Amino acid sequence: MDHLEALRLQASEKYVLGELSPDLREQFEEHYFECAECAEDVKATVTFVSATREVLREDPSPSSFESREPPAPSRWRSWIRPVVFVPAMAALVLSIGYFTWPARPPIGEITEPGMVSFSGPSFGLRGGDRLENEATVCEVHRNNSFQLHFDFVPAQDHNFSSYAGEIQDRSSRVLLRFDVPPNRINKEVNLVVPAGLLRTGDYTLAVFGRDASFSAKTSVAKFAFAVHNEP
């Protein structure tokens, strides 16, 4: 299992909740022991589960939630112990407002140039160290998807095994992740942005190169743009 597949499957959460099949669980264990990002996701989810159990300990009604120990995995880190946390318990915690669990950034769709797969507005991004007032302005209806297209010319000569991108807001919070196919190097990339994801404001589209272990990422391209939501 590679990193992008783990993101698409929401493997970190499902691993802690005991929702992965034995085969996928084993594949994810092999991956997260080598991936610092997924390891942190697992650790954060375990912390959240433990905290919510403390909140609900005063009223441990069997009808509200149930807990049990899952089968032991093949290898463990000292700080990880998976817990089965049924959806009813999570729904109860969220409904009473004790915690706000942020949604994982969605995976963006990359479309092939020339294919009639997206009919919404499309905006071209300019890379490099541009001034803020030169950033592309995307005027879109807040309920409509739109497309960003850019020439993917990596700034590094290193031969990375894969490339992944992010759309970040001004506080560097990641709102969308996507995979850049290797065949798009030095070619145009078309990214569909889901409706309602980006509000009026300034954003950065960044692309990173990753080595085979996914242990580190190197910035290879960056684009500034702004979104203006039409009423």
Secondary structure by P-SEA (a helix, b strand, c coil): ccaaaaaaaaaaaaaaaccccaaaaaaaaacccccaaaaaaaaaaaaaaaaaaaaaccccccccbbbbbccccccccccbbbbbccaaaaaaaaaaccbbbbccbbbbbbbcccccccccbbbbbbbccccccccccccccccccbbbbbbbcccccccccbbbbbbbcccccccbbbbbccccccbbbbbbbcccccccbbbbbbbbbbccccccccccbbbbbbbbbcc
